Structures are given as C-alpha cells and as structure tokens.
C-alpha cells in the first residue's frame, strides 16, 4: 500500500472513532433523559391516582349547578 492510501485510511479511522464516541455520548444522554422522564411519568401517574381517590363516589365529575 502507498503511504498516501495508508494516511487516508488512518484519517477515516480517526474520524469514525470520533463519530462513534460522539454517538455514544449522545446515546448516554438520551438514556439518562428517558430515565428521568420515566420517573416523572410514574410520579405524575401516582399523583393522579391519589387525586382520583379523593373524588366523591358516583362519578369523576361533579354536576354543574343549574345557574351556569
């Protein structure tokens, strides 16, 4: 192989390694964000469940008074 060809291959390899590292970092950040959103979703669902337990029996919504 010529020196020029080897140099081009080394450059491509370095670029690919850099790109893989950037993609890995992005994937790690995305996974962390997903875990945070999952945790918040579970907290919200628990809060909704707690609020639903406080609703009066016989329905989820109170009747609107006739003067409305």
mmCIF file of the N, C-alpha and C atoms, coordinates in Angstrom:
data_MODEL
# 
_entry.id   MODEL 
# 
loop_
_atom_site.group_PDB 
_atom_site.id 
_atom_site.type_symbol 
_atom_site.label_atom_id 
_atom_site.label_alt_id 
_atom_site.label_comp_id 
_atom_site.label_asym_id 
_atom_site.label_entity_id 
_atom_site.label_seq_id 
_atom_site.pdbx_PDB_ins_code 
_atom_site.Cartn_x 
_atom_site.Cartn_y 
_atom_site.Cartn_z 
_atom_site.occupancy 
_atom_site.B_iso_or_equiv 
_atom_site.pdbx_formal_charge 
_atom_site.auth_seq_id 
_atom_site.auth_comp_id 
_atom_site.auth_asym_id 
_atom_site.auth_atom_id 
_atom_site.pdbx_PDB_model_num 
ATOM 1   N N  . UNK A 1 1  ? 0.839   -1.185 0.000  1.00 0.00 ? 1  UNK A N  1 
ATOM 2   C CA . UNK A 1 1  ? 0.000   0.000  0.000  1.00 0.00 ? 1  UNK A CA 1 
ATOM 3   C C  . UNK A 1 1  ? 0.881   1.245  0.000  1.00 0.00 ? 1  UNK A C  1 
ATOM 4   N N  . UNK A 1 2  ? 0.373   2.257  -0.626 1.00 0.00 ? 2  UNK A N  1 
ATOM 5   C CA . UNK A 1 2  ? 1.132   3.503  -0.658 1.00 0.00 ? 2  UNK A CA 1 
ATOM 6   C C  . UNK A 1 2  ? 0.939   4.255  0.655  1.00 0.00 ? 2  UNK A C  1 
ATOM 7   N N  . UNK A 1 3  ? 1.895   5.116  0.927  1.00 0.00 ? 3  UNK A N  1 
ATOM 8   C CA . UNK A 1 3  ? 1.809   5.920  2.157  1.00 0.00 ? 3  UNK A CA 1 
ATOM 9   C C  . UNK A 1 3  ? 0.572   6.813  2.146  1.00 0.00 ? 3  UNK A C  1 
ATOM 10  N N  . UNK A 1 4  ? 0.232   7.331  0.972  1.00 0.00 ? 4  UNK A N  1 
ATOM 11  C CA . UNK A 1 4  ? -0.943  8.188  0.864  1.00 0.00 ? 4  UNK A CA 1 
ATOM 12  C C  . UNK A 1 4  ? -2.214  7.420  1.192  1.00 0.00 ? 4  UNK A C  1 
ATOM 13  N N  . UNK A 1 5  ? -2.323  6.216  0.693  1.00 0.00 ? 5  UNK A N  1 
ATOM 14  C CA . UNK A 1 5  ? -3.511  5.398  0.962  1.00 0.00 ? 5  UNK A CA 1 
ATOM 15  C C  . UNK A 1 5  ? -3.603  5.051  2.453  1.00 0.00 ? 5  UNK A C  1 
ATOM 16  N N  . UNK A 1 6  ? -2.489  4.706  3.040  1.00 0.00 ? 6  UNK A N  1 
ATOM 17  C CA . UNK A 1 6  ? -2.477  4.393  4.483  1.00 0.00 ? 6  UNK A CA 1 
ATOM 18  C C  . UNK A 1 6  ? -2.895  5.622  5.282  1.00 0.00 ? 6  UNK A C  1 
ATOM 19  N N  . UNK A 1 7  ? -2.402  6.795  4.881  1.00 0.00 ? 7  UNK A N  1 
ATOM 20  C CA . UNK A 1 7  ? -2.753  8.017  5.591  1.00 0.00 ? 7  UNK A CA 1 
ATOM 21  C C  . UNK A 1 7  ? -4.261  8.283  5.475  1.00 0.00 ? 7  UNK A C  1 
ATOM 22  N N  . UNK A 1 8  ? -4.855  8.088  4.304  1.00 0.00 ? 8  UNK A N  1 
ATOM 23  C CA . UNK A 1 8  ? -6.294  8.289  4.136  1.00 0.00 ? 8  UNK A CA 1 
ATOM 24  C C  . UNK A 1 8  ? -7.084  7.303  4.990  1.00 0.00 ? 8  UNK A C  1 
ATOM 25  N N  . UNK A 1 9  ? -6.630  6.061  5.052  1.00 0.00 ? 9  UNK A N  1 
ATOM 26  C CA . UNK A 1 9  ? -7.312  5.069  5.882  1.00 0.00 ? 9  UNK A CA 1 
ATOM 27  C C  . UNK A 1 9  ? -7.225  5.430  7.360  1.00 0.00 ? 9  UNK A C  1 
ATOM 28  N N  . UNK A 1 10 ? -6.068  5.916  7.786  1.00 0.00 ? 10 UNK A N  1 
ATOM 29  C CA . UNK A 1 10 ? -5.907  6.329  9.176  1.00 0.00 ? 10 UNK A CA 1 
ATOM 30  C C  . UNK A 1 10 ? -6.803  7.524  9.505  1.00 0.00 ? 10 UNK A C  1 
ATOM 31  N N  . UNK A 1 11 ? -6.929  8.458  8.556  1.00 0.00 ? 11 UNK A N  1 
ATOM 32  C CA . UNK A 1 11 ? -7.807  9.598  8.763  1.00 0.00 ? 11 UNK A CA 1 
ATOM 33  C C  . UNK A 1 11 ? -9.260  9.150  8.876  1.00 0.00 ? 11 UNK A C  1 
ATOM 34  N N  . UNK A 1 12 ? -9.662  8.250  7.996  1.00 0.00 ? 12 UNK A N  1 
ATOM 35  C CA . UNK A 1 12 ? -11.037 7.730  8.055  1.00 0.00 ? 12 UNK A CA 1 
ATOM 36  C C  . UNK A 1 12 ? -11.287 7.014  9.369  1.00 0.00 ? 12 UNK A C  1 
ATOM 37  N N  . UNK A 1 13 ? -10.317 6.224  9.799  1.00 0.00 ? 13 UNK A N  1 
ATOM 38  C CA . UNK A 1 13 ? -10.465 5.506  11.060 1.00 0.00 ? 13 UNK A CA 1 
ATOM 39  C C  . UNK A 1 13 ? -10.590 6.479  12.229 1.00 0.00 ? 13 UNK A C  1 
ATOM 40  N N  . UNK A 1 14 ? -9.768  7.514  12.249 1.00 0.00 ? 14 UNK A N  1 
ATOM 41  C CA . UNK A 1 14 ? -9.826  8.504  13.321 1.00 0.00 ? 14 UNK A CA 1 
ATOM 42  C C  . UNK A 1 14 ? -11.180 9.204  13.313 1.00 0.00 ? 14 UNK A C  1 
ATOM 43  N N  . UNK A 1 15 ? -11.686 9.556  12.118 1.00 0.00 ? 15 UNK A N  1 
ATOM 44  C CA . UNK A 1 15 ? -12.983 10.202 12.009 1.00 0.00 ? 15 UNK A CA 1 
ATOM 45  C C  . UNK A 1 15 ? -14.086 9.276  12.521 1.00 0.00 ? 15 UNK A C  1 
ATOM 46  N N  . UNK A 1 16 ? -14.020 8.015  12.153 1.00 0.00 ? 16 UNK A N  1 
ATOM 47  C CA . UNK A 1 16 ? -15.030 7.055  12.594 1.00 0.00 ? 16 UNK A CA 1 
ATOM 48  C C  . UNK A 1 16 ? -14.994 6.854  14.104 1.00 0.00 ? 16 UNK A C  1 
ATOM 49  N N  . UNK A 1 17 ? -13.796 6.783  14.668 1.00 0.00 ? 17 UNK A N  1 
ATOM 50  C CA . UNK A 1 17 ? -13.686 6.636  16.121 1.00 0.00 ? 17 UNK A CA 1 
ATOM 51  C C  . UNK A 1 17 ? -14.264 7.847  16.832 1.00 0.00 ? 17 UNK A C  1 
ATOM 52  N N  . UNK A 1 18 ? -13.999 9.037  16.296 1.00 0.00 ? 18 UNK A N  1 
ATOM 53  C CA . UNK A 1 18 ? -14.544 10.265 16.883 1.00 0.00 ? 18 UNK A CA 1 
ATOM 54  C C  . UNK A 1 18 ? -16.074 10.268 16.785 1.00 0.00 ? 18 UNK A C  1 
ATOM 55  N N  . UNK A 1 19 ? -16.592 9.882  15.627 1.00 0.00 ? 19 UNK A N  1 
ATOM 56  C CA . UNK A 1 19 ? -18.041 9.845  15.422 1.00 0.00 ? 19 UNK A CA 1 
ATOM 57  C C  . UNK A 1 19 ? -18.699 8.840  16.356 1.00 0.00 ? 19 UNK A C  1 
ATOM 58  N N  . UNK A 1 20 ? -18.096 7.682  16.516 1.00 0.00 ? 20 UNK A N  1 
ATOM 59  C CA . UNK A 1 20 ? -18.638 6.662  17.415 1.00 0.00 ? 20 UNK A CA 1 
ATOM 60  C C  . UNK A 1 20 ? -18.658 7.183  18.854 1.00 0.00 ? 20 UNK A C  1 
ATOM 61  N N  . UNK A 1 21 ? -17.610 7.878  19.260 1.00 0.00 ? 21 UNK A N  1 
ATOM 62  C CA . UNK A 1 21 ? -17.565 8.437  20.614 1.00 0.00 ? 21 UNK A CA 1 
ATOM 63  C C  . UNK A 1 21 ? -18.670 9.476  20.803 1.00 0.00 ? 21 UNK A C  1 
ATOM 64  N N  . UNK A 1 22 ? -18.887 10.328 19.805 1.00 0.00 ? 22 UNK A N  1 
ATOM 65  C CA . UNK A 1 22 ? -19.949 11.329 19.899 1.00 0.00 ? 22 UNK A CA 1 
ATOM 66  C C  . UNK A 1 22 ? -21.325 10.665 19.956 1.00 0.00 ? 22 UNK A C  1 
ATOM 67  N N  . UNK A 1 23 ? -21.530 9.648  19.140 1.00 0.00 ? 23 UNK A N  1 
ATOM 68  C CA . UNK A 1 23 ? -22.812 8.938  19.154 1.00 0.00 ? 23 UNK A CA 1 
ATOM 69  C C  . UNK A 1 23 ? -23.039 8.249  20.489 1.00 0.00 ? 23 UNK A C  1 
ATOM 70  N N  . UNK A 1 24 ? -21.990 7.687  21.049 1.00 0.00 ? 24 UNK A N  1 
ATOM 71  C CA . UNK A 1 24 ? -22.106 7.038  22.351 1.00 0.00 ? 24 UNK A CA 1 
ATOM 72  C C  . UNK A 1 24 ? -22.492 8.050  23.423 1.00 0.00 ? 24 UNK A C  1 
ATOM 73  N N  . UNK A 1 25 ? -21.857 9.214  23.404 1.00 0.00 ? 25 UNK A N  1 
ATOM 74  C CA . UNK A 1 25 ? -22.190 10.263 24.375 1.00 0.00 ? 25 UNK A CA 1 
ATOM 75  C C  . UNK A 1 25 ? -23.643 10.695 24.230 1.00 0.00 ? 25 UNK A C  1 
ATOM 76  N N  . UNK A 1 26 ? -24.088 10.865 22.991 1.00 0.00 ? 26 UNK A N  1 
ATOM 77  C CA . UNK A 1 26 ? -25.475 11.260 22.749 1.00 0.00 ? 26 UNK A CA 1 
ATOM 78  C C  . UNK A 1 26 ? -26.434 10.189 23.245 1.00 0.00 ? 26 UNK A C  1 
ATOM 79  N N  . UNK A 1 27 ? -26.087 8.936  23.030 1.00 0.00 ? 27 UNK A N  1 
ATOM 80  C CA . UNK A 1 27 ? -26.938 7.833  23.478 1.00 0.00 ? 27 UNK A CA 1 
ATOM 81  C C  . UNK A 1 27 ? -27.018 7.785  25.002 1.00 0.00 ? 27 UNK A C  1 
ATOM 82  N N  . UNK A 1 28 ? -25.909 8.023  25.668 1.00 0.00 ? 28 UNK A N  1 
ATOM 83  C CA . UNK A 1 28 ? -25.901 8.039  27.136 1.00 0.00 ? 28 UNK A CA 1 
ATOM 84  C C  . UNK A 1 28 ? -26.792 9.165  27.652 1.00 0.00 ? 28 UNK A C  1 
ATOM 85  N N  . UNK A 1 29 ? -26.671 10.363 27.055 1.00 0.00 ? 29 UNK A N  1 
ATOM 86  C CA . UNK A 1 29 ? -27.524 11.486 27.475 1.00 0.00 ? 29 UNK A CA 1 
ATOM 87  C C  . UNK A 1 29 ? -28.995 11.180 27.221 1.00 0.00 ? 29 UNK A C  1 
ATOM 88  N N  . UNK A 1 30 ? -29.278 10.580 26.086 1.00 0.00 ? 30 UNK A N  1 
ATOM 89  C CA . UNK A 1 30 ? -30.667 10.243 25.760 1.00 0.00 ? 30 UNK A CA 1 
ATOM 90  C C  . UNK A 1 30 ? -31.217 9.231  26.764 1.00 0.00 ? 30 UNK A C  1 
ATOM 91  N N  . UNK A 1 31 ? -30.428 8.233  27.130 1.00 0.00 ? 31 UNK A N  1 
ATOM 92  C CA . UNK A 1 31 ? -30.880 7.233  28.092 1.00 0.00 ? 31 UNK A CA 1 
ATOM 93  C C  . UNK A 1 31 ? -31.140 7.871  29.451 1.00 0.00 ? 31 UNK A C  1 
ATOM 94  N N  . UNK A 1 32 ? -30.275 8.796  29.851 1.00 0.00 ? 32 UNK A N  1 
ATOM 95  C CA . UNK A 1 32 ? -30.484 9.491  31.120 1.00 0.00 ? 32 UNK A CA 1 
ATOM 96  C C  . UNK A 1 32 ? -31.769 10.299 31.090 1.00 0.00 ? 32 UNK A C  1 
ATOM 97  N N  . UNK A 1 33 ? -32.016 10.960 29.973 1.00 0.00 ? 33 UNK A N  1 
ATOM 98  C CA . UNK A 1 33 ? -33.243 11.761 29.823 1.00 0.00 ? 33 UNK A CA 1 
ATOM 99  C C  . UNK A 1 33 ? -34.479 10.862 29.856 1.00 0.00 ? 33 UNK A C  1 
ATOM 100 N N  . UNK A 1 34 ? -34.404 9.715  29.187 1.00 0.00 ? 34 UNK A N  1 
ATOM 101 C CA . UNK A 1 34 ? -35.531 8.783  29.200 1.00 0.00 ? 34 UNK A CA 1 
ATOM 102 C C  . UNK A 1 34 ? -35.817 8.280  30.613 1.00 0.00 ? 34 UNK A C  1 
ATOM 103 N N  . UNK A 1 35 ? -34.770 7.989  31.356 1.00 0.00 ? 35 UNK A N  1 
ATOM 104 C CA . UNK A 1 35 ? -34.955 7.520  32.727 1.00 0.00 ? 35 UNK A CA 1 
ATOM 105 C C  . UNK A 1 35 ? -35.596 8.608  33.583 1.00 0.00 ? 35 UNK A C  1 
ATOM 106 N N  . UNK A 1 36 ? -35.176 9.862  33.392 1.00 0.00 ? 36 UNK A N  1 
ATOM 107 C CA . UNK A 1 36 ? -35.772 10.975 34.138 1.00 0.00 ? 36 UNK A CA 1 
ATOM 108 C C  . UNK A 1 36 ? -37.247 11.139 33.770 1.00 0.00 ? 36 UNK A C  1 
ATOM 109 N N  . UNK A 1 37 ? -37.551 11.088 32.464 1.00 0.00 ? 37 UNK A N  1 
ATOM 110 C CA . UNK A 1 37 ? -38.935 11.229 32.032 1.00 0.00 ? 37 UNK A CA 1 
ATOM 111 C C  . UNK A 1 37 ? -39.798 10.072 32.525 1.00 0.00 ? 37 UNK A C  1 
ATOM 112 N N  . UNK A 1 38 ? -39.245 8.878  32.550 1.00 0.00 ? 38 UNK A N  1 
ATOM 113 C CA . UNK A 1 38 ? -39.973 7.720  33.064 1.00 0.00 ? 38 UNK A CA 1 
ATOM 114 C C  . UNK A 1 38 ? -40.283 7.908  34.548 1.00 0.00 ? 38 UNK A C  1 
ATOM 115 N N  . UNK A 1 39 ? -39.301 8.390  35.288 1.00 0.00 ? 39 UNK A N  1 
ATOM 116 C CA . UNK A 1 39 ? -39.508 8.634  36.723 1.00 0.00 ? 39 UNK A CA 1 
ATOM 117 C C  . UNK A 1 39 ? -40.595 9.695  36.937 1.00 0.00 ? 39 UNK A C  1 
ATOM 118 N N  . UNK A 1 40 ? -40.533 10.779 36.172 1.00 0.00 ? 40 UNK A N  1 
ATOM 119 C CA . UNK A 1 40 ? -41.541 11.834 36.314 1.00 0.00 ? 40 UNK A CA 1 
ATOM 120 C C  . UNK A 1 40 ? -42.920 11.333 35.907 1.00 0.00 ? 40 UNK A C  1 
ATOM 121 N N  . UNK A 1 41 ? -42.977 10.507 34.893 1.00 0.00 ? 41 UNK A N  1 
ATOM 122 C CA . UNK A 1 41 ? -44.259 9.945  34.453 1.00 0.00 ? 41 UNK A CA 1 
ATOM 123 C C  . UNK A 1 41 ? -44.868 9.089  35.562 1.00 0.00 ? 41 UNK A C  1 
ATOM 124 N N  . UNK A 1 42 ? -44.052 8.261  36.195 1.00 0.00 ? 42 UNK A N  1 
ATOM 125 C CA . UNK A 1 42 ? -44.557 7.439  37.299 1.00 0.00 ? 42 UNK A CA 1 
ATOM 126 C C  . UNK A 1 42 ? -45.034 8.305  38.457 1.00 0.00 ? 42 UNK A C  1 
ATOM 127 N N  . UNK A 1 43 ? -44.310 9.386  38.746 1.00 0.00 ? 43 UNK A N  1 
ATOM 128 C CA . UNK A 1 43 ? -44.722 10.293 39.819 1.00 0.00 ? 43 UNK A CA 1 
ATOM 129 C C  . UNK A 1 43 ? -46.064 10.949 39.492 1.00 0.00 ? 43 UNK A C  1 
ATOM 130 N N  . UNK A 1 44 ? -46.212 11.374 38.245 1.00 0.00 ? 44 UNK A N  1 
ATOM 131 C CA . UNK A 1 44 ? -47.475 12.002 37.844 1.00 0.00 ? 44 UNK A CA 1 
ATOM 132 C C  . UNK A 1 44 ? -48.631 11.012 37.898 1.00 0.00 ? 44 UNK A C  1 
ATOM 133 N N  . UNK A 1 45 ? -48.400 9.787  37.451 1.00 0.00 ? 45 UNK A N  1 
ATOM 134 C CA . UNK A 1 45 ? -49.454 8.774  37.499 1.00 0.00 ? 45 UNK A CA 1 
ATOM 135 C C  . UNK A 1 45 ? -49.855 8.493  38.945 1.00 0.00 ? 45 UNK A C  1 
ATOM 136 N N  . UNK A 1 46 ? -48.891 8.456  39.840 1.00 0.00 ? 46 UNK A N  1 
ATOM 137 C CA . UNK A 1 46 ? -49.191 8.244  41.250 1.00 0.00 ? 46 UNK A CA 1 
ATOM 138 C C  . UNK A 1 46 ? -49.986 9.413  41.805 1.00 0.00 ? 46 UNK A C  1 
ATOM 139 N N  . UNK A 1 47 ? -49.617 10.620 41.413 1.00 0.00 ? 47 UNK A N  1 
ATOM 140 C CA . UNK A 1 47 ? -50.342 11.807 41.879 1.00 0.00 ? 47 UNK A CA 1 
ATOM 141 C C  . UNK A 1 47 ? -51.782 11.803 41.369 1.00 0.00 ? 47 UNK A C  1 
ATOM 142 N N  . UNK A 1 48 ? -51.981 11.442 40.107 1.00 0.00 ? 48 UNK A N  1 
ATOM 143 C CA . UNK A 1 48 ? -53.327 11.362 39.543 1.00 0.00 ? 48 UNK A CA 1 
ATOM 144 C C  . UNK A 1 48 ? -54.140 10.308 40.284 1.00 0.00 ? 48 UNK A C  1 
ATOM 145 N N  . UNK A 1 49 ? -53.510 9.169  40.590 1.00 0.00 ? 49 UNK A N  1 
ATOM 146 C CA . UNK A 1 49 ? -54.205 8.123  41.336 1.00 0.00 ? 49 UNK A CA 1 
ATOM 147 C C  . UNK A 1 49 ? -54.638 8.638  42.704 1.00 0.00 ? 49 UNK A C  1 
ATOM 148 N N  . UNK A 1 50 ? -53.751 9.354  43.384 1.00 0.00 ? 50 UNK A N  1 
ATOM 149 C CA . UNK A 1 50 ? -54.083 9.901  44.696 1.00 0.00 ? 50 UNK A CA 1 
ATOM 150 C C  . UNK A 1 50 ? -55.229 10.899 44.597 1.00 0.00 ? 50 UNK A C  1 
ATOM 151 N N  . UNK A 1 51 ? -55.197 11.756 43.593 1.00 0.00 ? 51 UNK A N  1 
ATOM 152 C CA . UNK A 1 51 ? -56.274 12.732 43.423 1.00 0.00 ? 51 UNK A CA 1 
ATOM 153 C C  . UNK A 1 51 ? -57.591 12.047 43.063 1.00 0.00 ? 51 UNK A C  1 
ATOM 154 N N  . UNK A 1 52 ? -57.527 10.996 42.248 1.00 0.00 ? 52 UNK A N  1 
ATOM 155 C CA . UNK A 1 52 ? -58.738 10.267 41.867 1.00 0.00 ? 52 UNK A CA 1 
ATOM 156 C C  . UNK A 1 52 ? -59.383 9.615  43.083 1.00 0.00 ? 52 UNK A C  1 
ATOM 157 N N  . UNK A 1 53 ? -58.574 9.188  44.039 1.00 0.00 ? 53 UNK A N  1 
ATOM 158 C CA . UNK A 1 53 ? -59.120 8.586  45.254 1.00 0.00 ? 53 UNK A CA 1 
ATOM 159 C C  . UNK A 1 53 ? -59.895 9.599  46.088 1.00 0.00 ? 53 UNK A C  1 
ATOM 160 N N  . UNK A 1 54 ? -59.600 10.854 45.930 1.00 0.00 ? 54 UNK A N  1 
ATOM 161 C CA . UNK A 1 54 ? -60.283 11.905 46.695 1.00 0.00 ? 54 UNK A CA 1 
ATOM 162 C C  . UNK A 1 54 ? -61.613 12.310 46.084 1.00 0.00 ? 54 UNK A C  1 
ATOM 163 N N  . UNK A 1 55 ? -61.853 11.906 44.841 1.00 0.00 ? 55 UNK A N  1 
ATOM 164 C CA . UNK A 1 55 ? -63.114 12.269 44.187 1.00 0.00 ? 55 UNK A CA 1 
ATOM 165 C C  . UNK A 1 55 ? -64.283 11.599 44.895 1.00 0.00 ? 55 UNK A C  1 
ATOM 166 N N  . UNK A 1 56 ? -65.423 12.282 44.931 1.00 0.00 ? 56 UNK A N  1 
ATOM 167 C CA . UNK A 1 56 ? -66.595 11.666 45.557 1.00 0.00 ? 56 UNK A CA 1 
ATOM 168 C C  . UNK A 1 56 ? -67.051 10.454 44.745 1.00 0.00 ? 56 UNK A C  1 
ATOM 169 N N  . UNK A 1 57 ? -67.656 9.515  45.429 1.00 0.00 ? 57 UNK A N  1 
ATOM 170 C CA . UNK A 1 57 ? -68.179 8.323  44.756 1.00 0.00 ? 57 UNK A CA 1 
ATOM 171 C C  . UNK A 1 57 ? -69.304 8.710  43.817 1.00 0.00 ? 57 UNK A C  1 
ATOM 172 N N  . UNK A 1 58 ? -69.534 7.904  42.803 1.00 0.00 ? 58 UNK A N  1 
ATOM 173 C CA . UNK A 1 58 ? -70.635 8.153  41.889 1.00 0.00 ? 58 UNK A CA 1 
ATOM 174 C C  . UNK A 1 58 ? -70.227 8.865  40.627 1.00 0.00 ? 58 UNK A C  1 
ATOM 175 N N  . UNK A 1 59 ? -68.987 9.069  40.414 1.00 0.00 ? 59 UNK A N  1 
ATOM 176 C CA . UNK A 1 59 ? -68.565 9.694  39.171 1.00 0.00 ? 59 UNK A CA 1 
ATOM 177 C C  . UNK A 1 59 ? -67.300 10.491 39.349 1.00 0.00 ? 59 UNK A C  1 
ATOM 178 N N  . UNK A 1 60 ? -66.699 10.755 38.239 1.00 0.00 ? 60 UNK A N  1 
ATOM 179 C CA . UNK A 1 60 ? -65.459 11.502 38.288 1.00 0.00 ? 60 UNK A CA 1 
ATOM 180 C C  . UNK A 1 60 ? -65.690 13.006 38.276 1.00 0.00 ? 60 UNK A C  1 
ATOM 181 N N  . UNK A 1 61 ? -66.867 13.448 37.808 1.00 0.00 ? 61 UNK A N  1 
ATOM 182 C CA . UNK A 1 61 ? -67.126 14.870 37.689 1.00 0.00 ? 61 UNK A CA 1 
ATOM 183 C C  . UNK A 1 61 ? -68.371 15.235 38.497 1.00 0.00 ? 61 UNK A C  1 
ATOM 184 N N  . UNK A 1 62 ? -68.300 16.388 39.131 1.00 0.00 ? 62 UNK A N  1 
ATOM 185 C CA . UNK A 1 62 ? -69.464 16.884 39.847 1.00 0.00 ? 62 UNK A CA 1 
ATOM 186 C C  . UNK A 1 62 ? -70.419 17.516 38.854 1.00 0.00 ? 62 UNK A C  1 
ATOM 187 N N  . UNK A 1 63 ? -71.688 17.488 39.214 1.00 0.00 ? 63 UNK A N  1 
ATOM 188 C CA . UNK A 1 63 ? -72.705 18.127 38.374 1.00 0.00 ? 63 UNK A CA 1 
ATOM 189 C C  . UNK A 1 63 ? -72.468 19.632 38.352 1.00 0.00 ? 63 UNK A C  1 
ATOM 190 N N  . UNK A 1 64 ? -72.722 20.267 37.208 1.00 0.00 ? 64 UNK A N  1 
ATOM 191 C CA . UNK A 1 64 ? -72.634 21.715 37.084 1.00 0.00 ? 64 UNK A CA 1 
ATOM 192 C C  . UNK A 1 64 ? -73.913 22.297 37.648 1.00 0.00 ? 64 UNK A C  1 
ATOM 193 N N  . UNK A 1 65 ? -73.813 23.264 38.523 1.00 0.00 ? 65 UNK A N  1 
ATOM 194 C CA . UNK A 1 65 ? -75.010 23.877 39.096 1.00 0.00 ? 65 UNK A CA 1 
ATOM 195 C C  . UNK A 1 65 ? -75.894 24.456 37.984 1.00 0.00 ? 65 UNK A C  1 
ATOM 196 N N  . UNK A 1 66 ? -77.213 24.488 38.198 1.00 0.00 ? 66 UNK A N  1 
ATOM 197 C CA . UNK A 1 66 ? -78.146 24.943 37.173 1.00 0.00 ? 66 UNK A CA 1 
ATOM 198 C C  . UNK A 1 66 ? -77.949 26.391 36.739 1.00 0.00 ? 66 UNK A C  1 
ATOM 199 N N  . UNK A 1 67 ? -77.358 27.222 37.565 1.00 0.00 ? 67 UNK A N  1 
ATOM 200 C CA . UNK A 1 67 ? -77.210 28.614 37.197 1.00 0.00 ? 67 UNK A CA 1 
ATOM 201 C C  . UNK A 1 67 ? -76.093 28.864 36.208 1.00 0.00 ? 67 UNK A C  1 
ATOM 202 N N  . UNK A 1 68 ? -75.400 27.848 35.757 1.00 0.00 ? 68 UNK A N  1 
ATOM 203 C CA . UNK A 1 68 ? -74.334 28.031 34.763 1.00 0.00 ? 68 UNK A CA 1 
ATOM 204 C C  . UNK A 1 68 ? -74.875 27.960 33.379 1.00 0.00 ? 68 UNK A C  1 
# 
